[in-house]
Amino acid sequence: MLKAFLSFTYLQDMYKGFLKKKLKHEATRLSKRFEKIEIPFPSLEEQQTIVKAIEEEMQLVNANKRLIEIFEQKIKTKIGEVWGVKEEETLSMAAEPQTEYNK
């Protein structure tokens, strides 16, 4: 059993919930026969394929997070240019220009 496969699949909350429900249902019978419960696992080759696919998707997600950070900074910079804010000044995404209104 690949450790990475376990962490990606069977140790996730959904599977934990499934096991908890199943174990709760059979709690009275499990006390002496717990080791006889069969939990299906894919072949080692299938586990490796699944882990590889998940790792590739995680790399894409991380790359996209970085891309979002880059574009958020570009947006902040462009908003700063439009509003005349210097680059050193911190600018939140919801910032408004400081304007006094006549009453």
Secondary structure as the mmCIF struct_conf table of DSSP 4:
data_model
#
loop_
_struct_conf.conf_type_id
_struct_conf.id
_struct_conf.beg_label_comp_id
_struct_conf.beg_label_asym_id
_struct_conf.beg_label_seq_id
_struct_conf.end_label_comp_id
_struct_conf.end_label_asym_id
_struct_conf.end_label_seq_id
HELX_RH_AL_P HELX_RH_AL_P1 LYS A 3 PHE A 8
TURN_TY1_P TURN_TY1_P1 THR A 9 LEU A 11
BEND BEND1 GLN A 12 GLN A 12
HELX_RH_AL_P HELX_RH_AL_P2 ASP A 13 HIS A 25
TURN_TY1_P TURN_TY1_P2 GLU A 26 GLU A 26
HELX_RH_AL_P HELX_RH_AL_P3 ALA A 27 ARG A 33
HELX_RH_3T_P HELX_RH_3T_P1 PHE A 34 LYS A 36
HELX_RH_AL_P HELX_RH_AL_P4 LEU A 44 TRP A 83
TURN_TY1_P TURN_TY1_P3 GLY A 84 GLY A 84
TURN_TY1_P TURN_TY1_P4 GLU A 87 GLU A 88
BEND BEND2 GLU A 89 GLU A 89
TURN_TY1_P TURN_TY1_P5 MET A 93 ALA A 94
#
